[in-house]
Amino acid sequence: GRIRPEIAEVFGIALRGDEGPGFLRYRIGGFYRRHLDFSPEWDERFPRRISVVVFLTSAGEQCEGGSLRVYLPEVREVAPRAGTLVAFRSEVPHEVLPVTSGVRDVVVDWFF
């Protein structure tokens, strides 16, 4: 909710709502294969436009591994750092690399 206007401004699109935050925990070996959070055929049921991830744990402290890899024109990897917010267009391919120790906790949401 509160950050939606700022994210809308950064991406230059109108955002009218969100799905609501969800908590995800990745334990050792946990990962998520390369995927999209949006597809045109999902448009009515899941009208996602912007994906948001907020890290709750930090690599080197509570976990190892678990970076978020985002496939923009260039590949970007974001290591978990508690308090860091990452937002990207939902049609951008992305994945979570395997957690090698500890746990990776995040809050996710999708704005539409």
Order of alpha helices (4+ residues) and beta strands (2+ residues): alpha-beta-beta-beta-beta-beta-beta-beta-beta-beta-beta
